[in-house]
Each structure stands twice: as C-alpha cells, then as structure tokens.
Amino acid sequence: MPKEIHTRTVALTLNGKPRSLTAAPHWTLQRALRFAAGLTGTKHMCDRGVCGSCTVILDGRAVLSCQTLAVECEGKTVQTVEGIAAEPKWQPLIDAYCRHDAMQCGYCTPGFLVSAKALLDKNPNPTEAECREALAGNICICGTYPRHAEAILDAVREMAKEA
C-alpha cells in the first residue's frame, strides 16, 4: 500500500506579496511555483541545476529553483520572471532583450532575465565581462550568448535615461 505524503504550507513573499504554498516535502521550489502558485515562467528543463532556465531570485540572490526545496523557502522572499515583468522599472530590460533578438525560442529567456535583474540589483552599471560572468550558469540552445550581454548593457543605458 502506498505511503501517504503529507504536504506542508510554506509561507513566503512571492513577487512582493505574502503567499502560502502547499507543497510536498520533496517538491522543489520550481515545482511549487508551477503547480502550487500557477507561475509557469520559471522553466523546467534539465532538472539538474545546469541550464539556468529555472533561475529565481531568493532573498536577493539568483538561485536555481530546481535545486532548492520549497520547504527551505519558509519566510523568504522569492522573485520570478513574472514579478520582474510586472515592475515597470524593468521594462527596458525586457525591451532590450527583444531589440537584440536575445530570446529566439524563448525557453531560456526567463532564466537569463532573472539572472540579469539580479546582476543589475547588485551592480547597476556592469561591464560586458561582468554581464557574461553573471549569465555563465545559463544555457541557450539557440546560441544567443553575445546578445544577452548586449541587451543588458543597452537596458542599462535606457534605464539611465529614464532616471
């Protein structure tokens, strides 16, 4: 007879709002975001922590949500690509990604955008090398790597004009 899995309620701040997610103890944050919160921007790709498509910002740090248990996020702050897209401040970053064709198939794009936002939170005027380093954990099967740094640097220029 199968064992019953007891779920837990995880209270956290998700995209700026207090939320409670119900998750099994073995659920990753990526799974909880998708199935308990209904947020599908955080992608499920490698499930091994090597592609970066599931990147979220956890308490100010870019982390791989497929390698983070949801129950470990009790009381923490999580920001997903949906939260970033909802903030007008970050529209220049999204627009720059479009202008530079940095999102061809789009599957890796949420992870890249989240990693870029985490970089800009810490360093609002990065160099190209710093952009590349911040994005080093993200994989793009379409091979748009040079375009990501260009898009971030373009966004920095646009954001400086708006400030």
Phi and psi in radians as a Rosetta constraint file:
Dihedral C 1 N 2 CA 2 C 2 CIRCULARHARMONIC -1.143 0.35
Dihedral N 2 CA 2 C 2 N 3 CIRCULARHARMONIC 2.523 0.35
Dihedral C 2 N 3 CA 3 C 3 CIRCULARHARMONIC -1.308 0.35
Dihedral N 3 CA 3 C 3 N 4 CIRCULARHARMONIC 2.525 0.35
Dihedral C 3 N 4 CA 4 C 4 CIRCULARHARMONIC -1.386 0.35
Dihedral N 4 CA 4 C 4 N 5 CIRCULARHARMONIC 2.347 0.35
Dihedral C 4 N 5 CA 5 C 5 CIRCULARHARMONIC -1.679 0.35
Dihedral N 5 CA 5 C 5 N 6 CIRCULARHARMONIC 2.159 0.35
Dihedral C 5 N 6 CA 6 C 6 CIRCULARHARMONIC -1.572 0.35
Dihedral N 6 CA 6 C 6 N 7 CIRCULARHARMONIC 2.177 0.35
Dihedral C 6 N 7 CA 7 C 7 CIRCULARHARMONIC -1.473 0.35
Dihedral N 7 CA 7 C 7 N 8 CIRCULARHARMONIC 2.855 0.35
Dihedral C 7 N 8 CA 8 C 8 CIRCULARHARMONIC -2.218 0.35
Dihedral N 8 CA 8 C 8 N 9 CIRCULARHARMONIC 2.629 0.35
Dihedral C 8 N 9 CA 9 C 9 CIRCULARHARMONIC -1.679 0.35
Dihedral N 9 CA 9 C 9 N 10 CIRCULARHARMONIC 2.246 0.35
Dihedral C 9 N 10 CA 10 C 10 CIRCULARHARMONIC -1.959 0.35
Dihedral N 10 CA 10 C 10 N 11 CIRCULARHARMONIC 2.029 0.35
Dihedral C 10 N 11 CA 11 C 11 CIRCULARHARMONIC -1.626 0.35
Dihedral N 11 CA 11 C 11 N 12 CIRCULARHARMONIC 2.215 0.35
Dihedral C 11 N 12 CA 12 C 12 CIRCULARHARMONIC -2.652 0.35
Dihedral N 12 CA 12 C 12 N 13 CIRCULARHARMONIC 3.059 0.35
Dihedral C 12 N 13 CA 13 C 13 CIRCULARHARMONIC -1.814 0.35
Dihedral N 13 CA 13 C 13 N 14 CIRCULARHARMONIC 2.085 0.35
Dihedral C 13 N 14 CA 14 C 14 CIRCULARHARMONIC -2.071 0.35
Dihedral N 14 CA 14 C 14 N 15 CIRCULARHARMONIC 2.019 0.35
Dihedral C 14 N 15 CA 15 C 15 CIRCULARHARMONIC 0.916 0.35
Dihedral N 15 CA 15 C 15 N 16 CIRCULARHARMONIC 0.755 0.35
Dihedral C 15 N 16 CA 16 C 16 CIRCULARHARMONIC 1.496 0.35
Dihedral N 16 CA 16 C 16 N 17 CIRCULARHARMONIC -0.015 0.35
Dihedral C 16 N 17 CA 17 C 17 CIRCULARHARMONIC -2.170 0.35
Dihedral N 17 CA 17 C 17 N 18 CIRCULARHARMONIC 2.475 0.35
Dihedral C 17 N 18 CA 18 C 18 CIRCULARHARMONIC -1.131 0.35
Dihedral N 18 CA 18 C 18 N 19 CIRCULARHARMONIC 2.335 0.35
Dihedral C 18 N 19 CA 19 C 19 CIRCULARHARMONIC -2.451 0.35
Dihedral N 19 CA 19 C 19 N 20 CIRCULARHARMONIC 2.708 0.35
Dihedral C 19 N 20 CA 20 C 20 CIRCULARHARMONIC -2.169 0.35
Dihedral N 20 CA 20 C 20 N 21 CIRCULARHARMONIC 2.206 0.35
Dihedral C 20 N 21 CA 21 C 21 CIRCULARHARMONIC -2.005 0.35
Dihedral N 21 CA 21 C 21 N 22 CIRCULARHARMONIC 2.409 0.35
Dihedral C 21 N 22 CA 22 C 22 CIRCULARHARMONIC -1.692 0.35
Dihedral N 22 CA 22 C 22 N 23 CIRCULARHARMONIC 2.156 0.35
Dihedral C 22 N 23 CA 23 C 23 CIRCULARHARMONIC -2.515 0.35
Dihedral N 23 CA 23 C 23 N 24 CIRCULARHARMONIC 2.589 0.35
Dihedral C 23 N 24 CA 24 C 24 CIRCULARHARMONIC -1.260 0.35
Dihedral N 24 CA 24 C 24 N 25 CIRCULARHARMONIC 2.674 0.35
Dihedral C 24 N 25 CA 25 C 25 CIRCULARHARMONIC -1.016 0.35
Dihedral N 25 CA 25 C 25 N 26 CIRCULARHARMONIC -0.442 0.35
Dihedral C 25 N 26 CA 26 C 26 CIRCULARHARMONIC -1.639 0.35
Dihedral N 26 CA 26 C 26 N 27 CIRCULARHARMONIC -0.018 0.35
Dihedral C 26 N 27 CA 27 C 27 CIRCULARHARMONIC -1.224 0.35
Dihedral N 27 CA 27 C 27 N 28 CIRCULARHARMONIC 2.390 0.35
Dihedral C 27 N 28 CA 28 C 28 CIRCULARHARMONIC -1.365 0.35
Dihedral N 28 CA 28 C 28 N 29 CIRCULARHARMONIC 2.858 0.35
Dihedral C 28 N 29 CA 29 C 29 CIRCULARHARMONIC -1.062 0.35
Dihedral N 29 CA 29 C 29 N 30 CIRCULARHARMONIC -0.676 0.35
Dihedral C 29 N 30 CA 30 C 30 CIRCULARHARMONIC -1.015 0.35
Dihedral N 30 CA 30 C 30 N 31 CIRCULARHARMONIC -0.804 0.35
Dihedral C 30 N 31 CA 31 C 31 CIRCULARHARMONIC -1.142 0.35
Dihedral N 31 CA 31 C 31 N 32 CIRCULARHARMONIC -0.744 0.35
Dihedral C 31 N 32 CA 32 C 32 CIRCULARHARMONIC -1.126 0.35
Dihedral N 32 CA 32 C 32 N 33 CIRCULARHARMONIC -0.690 0.35
Dihedral C 32 N 33 CA 33 C 33 CIRCULARHARMONIC -1.088 0.35
Dihedral N 33 CA 33 C 33 N 34 CIRCULARHARMONIC -0.741 0.35
Dihedral C 33 N 34 CA 34 C 34 CIRCULARHARMONIC -1.232 0.35
Dihedral N 34 CA 34 C 34 N 35 CIRCULARHARMONIC -0.906 0.35
Dihedral C 34 N 35 CA 35 C 35 CIRCULARHARMONIC -1.670 0.35
Dihedral N 35 CA 35 C 35 N 36 CIRCULARHARMONIC -0.453 0.35
Dihedral C 35 N 36 CA 36 C 36 CIRCULARHARMONIC -1.701 0.35
Dihedral N 36 CA 36 C 36 N 37 CIRCULARHARMONIC -0.578 0.35
Dihedral C 36 N 37 CA 37 C 37 CIRCULARHARMONIC -1.787 0.35
Dihedral N 37 CA 37 C 37 N 38 CIRCULARHARMONIC -0.236 0.35
Dihedral C 37 N 38 CA 38 C 38 CIRCULARHARMONIC 1.274 0.35
Dihedral N 38 CA 38 C 38 N 39 CIRCULARHARMONIC 0.363 0.35
Dihedral C 38 N 39 CA 39 C 39 CIRCULARHARMONIC -1.719 0.35
Dihedral N 39 CA 39 C 39 N 40 CIRCULARHARMONIC 1.983 0.35
Dihedral C 39 N 40 CA 40 C 40 CIRCULARHARMONIC -1.800 0.35
Dihedral N 40 CA 40 C 40 N 41 CIRCULARHARMONIC 0.050 0.35
Dihedral C 40 N 41 CA 41 C 41 CIRCULARHARMONIC -1.183 0.35
Dihedral N 41 CA 41 C 41 N 42 CIRCULARHARMONIC -0.578 0.35
Dihedral C 41 N 42 CA 42 C 42 CIRCULARHARMONIC -1.323 0.35
Dihedral N 42 CA 42 C 42 N 43 CIRCULARHARMONIC 1.899 0.35
Dihedral C 42 N 43 CA 43 C 43 CIRCULARHARMONIC -1.424 0.35
Dihedral N 43 CA 43 C 43 N 44 CIRCULARHARMONIC 2.678 0.35
Dihedral C 43 N 44 CA 44 C 44 CIRCULARHARMONIC -1.897 0.35
Dihedral N 44 CA 44 C 44 N 45 CIRCULARHARMONIC 1.893 0.35
Dihedral C 44 N 45 CA 45 C 45 CIRCULARHARMONIC -2.194 0.35
Dihedral N 45 CA 45 C 45 N 46 CIRCULARHARMONIC -1.401 0.35
Dihedral C 45 N 46 CA 46 C 46 CIRCULARHARMONIC -1.476 0.35
Dihedral N 46 CA 46 C 46 N 47 CIRCULARHARMONIC -0.522 0.35
Dihedral C 46 N 47 CA 47 C 47 CIRCULARHARMONIC 1.022 0.35
Dihedral N 47 CA 47 C 47 N 48 CIRCULARHARMONIC 0.437 0.35
Dihedral C 47 N 48 CA 48 C 48 CIRCULARHARMONIC -2.311 0.35
Dihedral N 48 CA 48 C 48 N 49 CIRCULARHARMONIC 0.037 0.35
Dihedral C 48 N 49 CA 49 C 49 CIRCULARHARMONIC 1.351 0.35
Dihedral N 49 CA 49 C 49 N 50 CIRCULARHARMONIC 0.462 0.35
Dihedral C 49 N 50 CA 50 C 50 CIRCULARHARMONIC -2.053 0.35
Dihedral N 50 CA 50 C 50 N 51 CIRCULARHARMONIC -0.190 0.35
Dihedral C 50 N 51 CA 51 C 51 CIRCULARHARMONIC -1.823 0.35
Dihedral N 51 CA 51 C 51 N 52 CIRCULARHARMONIC -0.446 0.35
Dihedral C 51 N 52 CA 52 C 52 CIRCULARHARMONIC 1.447 0.35
Dihedral N 52 CA 52 C 52 N 53 CIRCULARHARMONIC -0.029 0.35
Dihedral C 52 N 53 CA 53 C 53 CIRCULARHARMONIC -1.220 0.35
Dihedral N 53 CA 53 C 53 N 54 CIRCULARHARMONIC -0.250 0.35
Dihedral C 53 N 54 CA 54 C 54 CIRCULARHARMONIC -1.793 0.35
Dihedral N 54 CA 54 C 54 N 55 CIRCULARHARMONIC 0.262 0.35
Dihedral C 54 N 55 CA 55 C 55 CIRCULARHARMONIC -1.098 0.35
Dihedral N 55 CA 55 C 55 N 56 CIRCULARHARMONIC 2.342 0.35
Dihedral C 55 N 56 CA 56 C 56 CIRCULARHARMONIC -2.324 0.35
Dihedral N 56 CA 56 C 56 N 57 CIRCULARHARMONIC 2.947 0.35
Dihedral C 56 N 57 CA 57 C 57 CIRCULARHARMONIC -1.799 0.35
Dihedral N 57 CA 57 C 57 N 58 CIRCULARHARMONIC 2.072 0.35
Dihedral C 57 N 58 CA 58 C 58 CIRCULARHARMONIC -2.016 0.35
Dihedral N 58 CA 58 C 58 N 59 CIRCULARHARMONIC 1.975 0.35
Dihedral C 58 N 59 CA 59 C 59 CIRCULARHARMONIC 0.848 0.35
Dihedral N 59 CA 59 C 59 N 60 CIRCULARHARMONIC 0.793 0.35
Dihedral C 59 N 60 CA 60 C 60 CIRCULARHARMONIC 1.483 0.35
Dihedral N 60 CA 60 C 60 N 61 CIRCULARHARMONIC -0.009 0.35
Dihedral C 60 N 61 CA 61 C 61 CIRCULARHARMONIC -2.055 0.35
Dihedral N 61 CA 61 C 61 N 62 CIRCULARHARMONIC 2.394 0.35
Dihedral C 61 N 62 CA 62 C 62 CIRCULARHARMONIC -1.235 0.35
Dihedral N 62 CA 62 C 62 N 63 CIRCULARHARMONIC 2.173 0.35
Dihedral C 62 N 63 CA 63 C 63 CIRCULARHARMONIC -2.344 0.35
Dihedral N 63 CA 63 C 63 N 64 CIRCULARHARMONIC 2.780 0.35
Dihedral C 63 N 64 CA 64 C 64 CIRCULARHARMONIC -1.533 0.35
Dihedral N 64 CA 64 C 64 N 65 CIRCULARHARMONIC 2.001 0.35
Dihedral C 64 N 65 CA 65 C 65 CIRCULARHARMONIC -1.269 0.35
Dihedral N 65 CA 65 C 65 N 66 CIRCULARHARMONIC -0.282 0.35
Dihedral C 65 N 66 CA 66 C 66 CIRCULARHARMONIC -1.371 0.35
Dihedral N 66 CA 66 C 66 N 67 CIRCULARHARMONIC -0.187 0.35
Dihedral C 66 N 67 CA 67 C 67 CIRCULARHARMONIC -1.967 0.35
Dihedral N 67 CA 67 C 67 N 68 CIRCULARHARMONIC 0.168 0.35
Dihedral C 67 N 68 CA 68 C 68 CIRCULARHARMONIC -2.100 0.35
Dihedral N 68 CA 68 C 68 N 69 CIRCULARHARMONIC 2.193 0.35
Dihedral C 68 N 69 CA 69 C 69 CIRCULARHARMONIC -1.289 0.35
Dihedral N 69 CA 69 C 69 N 70 CIRCULARHARMONIC 2.440 0.35
Dihedral C 69 N 70 CA 70 C 70 CIRCULARHARMONIC -1.030 0.35
Dihedral N 70 CA 70 C 70 N 71 CIRCULARHARMONIC -0.690 0.35
Dihedral C 70 N 71 CA 71 C 71 CIRCULARHARMONIC -1.141 0.35
Dihedral N 71 CA 71 C 71 N 72 CIRCULARHARMONIC -0.339 0.35
Dihedral C 71 N 72 CA 72 C 72 CIRCULARHARMONIC -1.330 0.35
Dihedral N 72 CA 72 C 72 N 73 CIRCULARHARMONIC -0.141 0.35
Dihedral C 72 N 73 CA 73 C 73 CIRCULARHARMONIC -1.695 0.35
Dihedral N 73 CA 73 C 73 N 74 CIRCULARHARMONIC 0.119 0.35
Dihedral C 73 N 74 CA 74 C 74 CIRCULARHARMONIC -0.918 0.35
Dihedral N 74 CA 74 C 74 N 75 CIRCULARHARMONIC 2.178 0.35
Dihedral C 74 N 75 CA 75 C 75 CIRCULARHARMONIC 1.335 0.35
Dihedral N 75 CA 75 C 75 N 76 CIRCULARHARMONIC 0.058 0.35
Dihedral C 75 N 76 CA 76 C 76 CIRCULARHARMONIC -1.695 0.35
Dihedral N 76 CA 76 C 76 N 77 CIRCULARHARMONIC 2.997 0.35
Dihedral C 76 N 77 CA 77 C 77 CIRCULARHARMONIC -1.922 0.35
Dihedral N 77 CA 77 C 77 N 78 CIRCULARHARMONIC 2.204 0.35
Dihedral C 77 N 78 CA 78 C 78 CIRCULARHARMONIC -2.117 0.35
Dihedral N 78 CA 78 C 78 N 79 CIRCULARHARMONIC 2.322 0.35
Dihedral C 78 N 79 CA 79 C 79 CIRCULARHARMONIC -2.153 0.35
Dihedral N 79 CA 79 C 79 N 80 CIRCULARHARMONIC 2.273 0.35
Dihedral C 79 N 80 CA 80 C 80 CIRCULARHARMONIC -1.916 0.35
Dihedral N 80 CA 80 C 80 N 81 CIRCULARHARMONIC 3.081 0.35
Dihedral C 80 N 81 CA 81 C 81 CIRCULARHARMONIC -1.070 0.35
Dihedral N 81 CA 81 C 81 N 82 CIRCULARHARMONIC -0.554 0.35
Dihedral C 81 N 82 CA 82 C 82 CIRCULARHARMONIC -1.122 0.35
Dihedral N 82 CA 82 C 82 N 83 CIRCULARHARMONIC -0.692 0.35
Dihedral C 82 N 83 CA 83 C 83 CIRCULARHARMONIC -1.158 0.35
Dihedral N 83 CA 83 C 83 N 84 CIRCULARHARMONIC -0.681 0.35
Dihedral C 83 N 84 CA 84 C 84 CIRCULARHARMONIC -1.153 0.35
Dihedral N 84 CA 84 C 84 N 85 CIRCULARHARMONIC -0.775 0.35
Dihedral C 84 N 85 CA 85 C 85 CIRCULARHARMONIC -1.110 0.35
Dihedral N 85 CA 85 C 85 N 86 CIRCULARHARMONIC -0.470 0.35
Dihedral C 85 N 86 CA 86 C 86 CIRCULARHARMONIC -1.396 0.35
Dihedral N 86 CA 86 C 86 N 87 CIRCULARHARMONIC -0.218 0.35
Dihedral C 86 N 87 CA 87 C 87 CIRCULARHARMONIC -1.648 0.35
Dihedral N 87 CA 87 C 87 N 88 CIRCULARHARMONIC 2.014 0.35
Dihedral C 87 N 88 CA 88 C 88 CIRCULARHARMONIC -0.954 0.35
Dihedral N 88 CA 88 C 88 N 89 CIRCULARHARMONIC -0.531 0.35
Dihedral C 88 N 89 CA 89 C 89 CIRCULARHARMONIC -0.959 0.35
Dihedral N 89 CA 89 C 89 N 90 CIRCULARHARMONIC -0.551 0.35
Dihedral C 89 N 90 CA 90 C 90 CIRCULARHARMONIC -1.681 0.35
Dihedral N 90 CA 90 C 90 N 91 CIRCULARHARMONIC 0.061 0.35
Dihedral C 90 N 91 CA 91 C 91 CIRCULARHARMONIC -1.027 0.35
Dihedral N 91 CA 91 C 91 N 92 CIRCULARHARMONIC -0.678 0.35
Dihedral C 91 N 92 CA 92 C 92 CIRCULARHARMONIC -1.033 0.35
Dihedral N 92 CA 92 C 92 N 93 CIRCULARHARMONIC -0.567 0.35
Dihedral C 92 N 93 CA 93 C 93 CIRCULARHARMONIC -1.176 0.35
Dihedral N 93 CA 93 C 93 N 94 CIRCULARHARMONIC -0.802 0.35
Dihedral C 93 N 94 CA 94 C 94 CIRCULARHARMONIC -1.116 0.35
Dihedral N 94 CA 94 C 94 N 95 CIRCULARHARMONIC -0.776 0.35
Dihedral C 94 N 95 CA 95 C 95 CIRCULARHARMONIC -1.071 0.35
Dihedral N 95 CA 95 C 95 N 96 CIRCULARHARMONIC -0.718 0.35
Dihedral C 95 N 96 CA 96 C 96 CIRCULARHARMONIC -1.122 0.35
Dihedral N 96 CA 96 C 96 N 97 CIRCULARHARMONIC -0.667 0.35
Dihedral C 96 N 97 CA 97 C 97 CIRCULARHARMONIC -1.049 0.35
Dihedral N 97 CA 97 C 97 N 98 CIRCULARHARMONIC -0.687 0.35
Dihedral C 97 N 98 CA 98 C 98 CIRCULARHARMONIC -1.187 0.35
Dihedral N 98 CA 98 C 98 N 99 CIRCULARHARMONIC -0.835 0.35
Dihedral C 98 N 99 CA 99 C 99 CIRCULARHARMONIC -1.026 0.35
Dihedral N 99 CA 99 C 99 N 100 CIRCULARHARMONIC -0.619 0.35
Dihedral C 99 N 100 CA 100 C 100 CIRCULARHARMONIC -1.665 0.35
Dihedral N 100 CA 100 C 100 N 101 CIRCULARHARMONIC 0.168 0.35
Dihedral C 100 N 101 CA 101 C 101 CIRCULARHARMONIC 0.894 0.35
Dihedral N 101 CA 101 C 101 N 102 CIRCULARHARMONIC 0.752 0.35
Dihedral C 101 N 102 CA 102 C 102 CIRCULARHARMONIC -1.557 0.35
Dihedral N 102 CA 102 C 102 N 103 CIRCULARHARMONIC 0.119 0.35
Dihedral C 102 N 103 CA 103 C 103 CIRCULARHARMONIC -2.349 0.35
Dihedral N 103 CA 103 C 103 N 104 CIRCULARHARMONIC 1.065 0.35
Dihedral C 103 N 104 CA 104 C 104 CIRCULARHARMONIC -1.023 0.35
Dihedral N 104 CA 104 C 104 N 105 CIRCULARHARMONIC -1.269 0.35
Dihedral C 104 N 105 CA 105 C 105 CIRCULARHARMONIC -1.425 0.35
Dihedral N 105 CA 105 C 105 N 106 CIRCULARHARMONIC -0.399 0.35
Dihedral C 105 N 106 CA 106 C 106 CIRCULARHARMONIC 1.536 0.35
Dihedral N 106 CA 106 C 106 N 107 CIRCULARHARMONIC -0.126 0.35
Dihedral C 106 N 107 CA 107 C 107 CIRCULARHARMONIC -1.206 0.35
Dihedral N 107 CA 107 C 107 N 108 CIRCULARHARMONIC -0.651 0.35
Dihedral C 107 N 108 CA 108 C 108 CIRCULARHARMONIC -1.490 0.35
Dihedral N 108 CA 108 C 108 N 109 CIRCULARHARMONIC -0.264 0.35
Dihedral C 108 N 109 CA 109 C 109 CIRCULARHARMONIC -0.970 0.35
Dihedral N 109 CA 109 C 109 N 110 CIRCULARHARMONIC -0.782 0.35
Dihedral C 109 N 110 CA 110 C 110 CIRCULARHARMONIC -0.988 0.35
Dihedral N 110 CA 110 C 110 N 111 CIRCULARHARMONIC -0.744 0.35
Dihedral C 110 N 111 CA 111 C 111 CIRCULARHARMONIC -1.120 0.35
Dihedral N 111 CA 111 C 111 N 112 CIRCULARHARMONIC -0.716 0.35
Dihedral C 111 N 112 CA 112 C 112 CIRCULARHARMONIC -1.130 0.35
Dihedral N 112 CA 112 C 112 N 113 CIRCULARHARMONIC -0.781 0.35
Dihedral C 112 N 113 CA 113 C 113 CIRCULARHARMONIC -1.087 0.35
Dihedral N 113 CA 113 C 113 N 114 CIRCULARHARMONIC -0.744 0.35
Dihedral C 113 N 114 CA 114 C 114 CIRCULARHARMONIC -1.132 0.35
Dihedral N 114 CA 114 C 114 N 115 CIRCULARHARMONIC -0.753 0.35
Dihedral C 114 N 115 CA 115 C 115 CIRCULARHARMONIC -1.097 0.35
Dihedral N 115 CA 115 C 115 N 116 CIRCULARHARMONIC -0.698 0.35
Dihedral C 115 N 116 CA 116 C 116 CIRCULARHARMONIC -1.136 0.35
Dihedral N 116 CA 116 C 116 N 117 CIRCULARHARMONIC -0.747 0.35
Dihedral C 116 N 117 CA 117 C 117 CIRCULARHARMONIC -1.112 0.35
Dihedral N 117 CA 117 C 117 N 118 CIRCULARHARMONIC -0.730 0.35
Dihedral C 117 N 118 CA 118 C 118 CIRCULARHARMONIC -1.063 0.35
Dihedral N 118 CA 118 C 118 N 119 CIRCULARHARMONIC -0.708 0.35
Dihedral C 118 N 119 CA 119 C 119 CIRCULARHARMONIC -1.070 0.35
Dihedral N 119 CA 119 C 119 N 120 CIRCULARHARMONIC -0.866 0.35
Dihedral C 119 N 120 CA 120 C 120 CIRCULARHARMONIC -1.183 0.35
Dihedral N 120 CA 120 C 120 N 121 CIRCULARHARMONIC -0.464 0.35
Dihedral C 120 N 121 CA 121 C 121 CIRCULARHARMONIC -1.106 0.35
Dihedral N 121 CA 121 C 121 N 122 CIRCULARHARMONIC -0.668 0.35
Dihedral C 121 N 122 CA 122 C 122 CIRCULARHARMONIC -1.530 0.35
Dihedral N 122 CA 122 C 122 N 123 CIRCULARHARMONIC -0.585 0.35
Dihedral C 122 N 123 CA 123 C 123 CIRCULARHARMONIC -2.463 0.35
Dihedral N 123 CA 123 C 123 N 124 CIRCULARHARMONIC 1.616 0.35
Dihedral C 123 N 124 CA 124 C 124 CIRCULARHARMONIC -1.244 0.35
Dihedral N 124 CA 124 C 124 N 125 CIRCULARHARMONIC -0.085 0.35
Dihedral C 124 N 125 CA 125 C 125 CIRCULARHARMONIC -2.401 0.35
Dihedral N 125 CA 125 C 125 N 126 CIRCULARHARMONIC 1.137 0.35
Dihedral C 125 N 126 CA 126 C 126 CIRCULARHARMONIC -1.338 0.35
Dihedral N 126 CA 126 C 126 N 127 CIRCULARHARMONIC 2.784 0.35
Dihedral C 126 N 127 CA 127 C 127 CIRCULARHARMONIC -1.481 0.35
Dihedral N 127 CA 127 C 127 N 128 CIRCULARHARMONIC 2.973 0.35
Dihedral C 127 N 128 CA 128 C 128 CIRCULARHARMONIC -1.072 0.35
Dihedral N 128 CA 128 C 128 N 129 CIRCULARHARMONIC -0.715 0.35
Dihedral C 128 N 129 CA 129 C 129 CIRCULARHARMONIC -1.086 0.35
Dihedral N 129 CA 129 C 129 N 130 CIRCULARHARMONIC -0.702 0.35
Dihedral C 129 N 130 CA 130 C 130 CIRCULARHARMONIC -1.164 0.35
Dihedral N 130 CA 130 C 130 N 131 CIRCULARHARMONIC -0.628 0.35
Dihedral C 130 N 131 CA 131 C 131 CIRCULARHARMONIC -1.100 0.35
Dihedral N 131 CA 131 C 131 N 132 CIRCULARHARMONIC -0.835 0.35
Dihedral C 131 N 132 CA 132 C 132 CIRCULARHARMONIC -1.069 0.35
Dihedral N 132 CA 132 C 132 N 133 CIRCULARHARMONIC -0.699 0.35
Dihedral C 132 N 133 CA 133 C 133 CIRCULARHARMONIC -1.136 0.35
Dihedral N 133 CA 133 C 133 N 134 CIRCULARHARMONIC -0.743 0.35
Dihedral C 133 N 134 CA 134 C 134 CIRCULARHARMONIC -1.138 0.35
Dihedral N 134 CA 134 C 134 N 135 CIRCULARHARMONIC -0.490 0.35
Dihedral C 134 N 135 CA 135 C 135 CIRCULARHARMONIC -1.697 0.35
Dihedral N 135 CA 135 C 135 N 136 CIRCULARHARMONIC 0.044 0.35
Dihedral C 135 N 136 CA 136 C 136 CIRCULARHARMONIC -1.029 0.35
Dihedral N 136 CA 136 C 136 N 137 CIRCULARHARMONIC -0.449 0.35
Dihedral C 136 N 137 CA 137 C 137 CIRCULARHARMONIC -1.514 0.35
Dihedral N 137 CA 137 C 137 N 138 CIRCULARHARMONIC 0.060 0.35
Dihedral C 137 N 138 CA 138 C 138 CIRCULARHARMONIC -1.840 0.35
Dihedral N 138 CA 138 C 138 N 139 CIRCULARHARMONIC 2.368 0.35
Dihedral C 138 N 139 CA 139 C 139 CIRCULARHARMONIC -1.945 0.35
Dihedral N 139 CA 139 C 139 N 140 CIRCULARHARMONIC 2.398 0.35
Dihedral C 139 N 140 CA 140 C 140 CIRCULARHARMONIC -2.178 0.35
Dihedral N 140 CA 140 C 140 N 141 CIRCULARHARMONIC 2.009 0.35
Dihedral C 140 N 141 CA 141 C 141 CIRCULARHARMONIC -1.220 0.35
Dihedral N 141 CA 141 C 141 N 142 CIRCULARHARMONIC -0.387 0.35
Dihedral C 141 N 142 CA 142 C 142 CIRCULARHARMONIC -1.387 0.35
Dihedral N 142 CA 142 C 142 N 143 CIRCULARHARMONIC -0.228 0.35
Dihedral C 142 N 143 CA 143 C 143 CIRCULARHARMONIC 1.330 0.35
Dihedral N 143 CA 143 C 143 N 144 CIRCULARHARMONIC 0.632 0.35
Dihedral C 143 N 144 CA 144 C 144 CIRCULARHARMONIC -1.560 0.35
Dihedral N 144 CA 144 C 144 N 145 CIRCULARHARMONIC 0.377 0.35
Dihedral C 144 N 145 CA 145 C 145 CIRCULARHARMONIC -0.862 0.35
Dihedral N 145 CA 145 C 145 N 146 CIRCULARHARMONIC -0.872 0.35
Dihedral C 145 N 146 CA 146 C 146 CIRCULARHARMONIC -1.079 0.35
Dihedral N 146 CA 146 C 146 N 147 CIRCULARHARMONIC -0.510 0.35
Dihedral C 146 N 147 CA 147 C 147 CIRCULARHARMONIC -1.241 0.35
Dihedral N 147 CA 147 C 147 N 148 CIRCULARHARMONIC -0.472 0.35
Dihedral C 147 N 148 CA 148 C 148 CIRCULARHARMONIC -1.164 0.35
Dihedral N 148 CA 148 C 148 N 149 CIRCULARHARMONIC -0.837 0.35
Dihedral C 148 N 149 CA 149 C 149 CIRCULARHARMONIC -1.110 0.35
Dihedral N 149 CA 149 C 149 N 150 CIRCULARHARMONIC -0.721 0.35
Dihedral C 149 N 150 CA 150 C 150 CIRCULARHARMONIC -1.047 0.35
Dihedral N 150 CA 150 C 150 N 151 CIRCULARHARMONIC -0.750 0.35
Dihedral C 150 N 151 CA 151 C 151 CIRCULARHARMONIC -1.113 0.35
Dihedral N 151 CA 151 C 151 N 152 CIRCULARHARMONIC -0.742 0.35
Dihedral C 151 N 152 CA 152 C 152 CIRCULARHARMONIC -1.112 0.35
Dihedral N 152 CA 152 C 152 N 153 CIRCULARHARMONIC -0.801 0.35
Dihedral C 152 N 153 CA 153 C 153 CIRCULARHARMONIC -1.141 0.35
Dihedral N 153 CA 153 C 153 N 154 CIRCULARHARMONIC -0.635 0.35
Dihedral C 153 N 154 CA 154 C 154 CIRCULARHARMONIC -1.125 0.35
Dihedral N 154 CA 154 C 154 N 155 CIRCULARHARMONIC -0.761 0.35
Dihedral C 154 N 155 CA 155 C 155 CIRCULARHARMONIC -1.072 0.35
Dihedral N 155 CA 155 C 155 N 156 CIRCULARHARMONIC -0.684 0.35
Dihedral C 155 N 156 CA 156 C 156 CIRCULARHARMONIC -1.053 0.35
Dihedral N 156 CA 156 C 156 N 157 CIRCULARHARMONIC -0.767 0.35
Dihedral C 156 N 157 CA 157 C 157 CIRCULARHARMONIC -1.101 0.35
Dihedral N 157 CA 157 C 157 N 158 CIRCULARHARMONIC -0.759 0.35
Dihedral C 157 N 158 CA 158 C 158 CIRCULARHARMONIC -1.141 0.35
Dihedral N 158 CA 158 C 158 N 159 CIRCULARHARMONIC -0.721 0.35
Dihedral C 158 N 159 CA 159 C 159 CIRCULARHARMONIC -1.168 0.35
Dihedral N 159 CA 159 C 159 N 160 CIRCULARHARMONIC -0.586 0.35
Dihedral C 159 N 160 CA 160 C 160 CIRCULARHARMONIC -1.173 0.35
Dihedral N 160 CA 160 C 160 N 161 CIRCULARHARMONIC -0.629 0.35
Dihedral C 160 N 161 CA 161 C 161 CIRCULARHARMONIC -1.147 0.35
Dihedral N 161 CA 161 C 161 N 162 CIRCULARHARMONIC -0.639 0.35
Dihedral C 161 N 162 CA 162 C 162 CIRCULARHARMONIC -1.369 0.35
Dihedral N 162 CA 162 C 162 N 163 CIRCULARHARMONIC -0.322 0.35
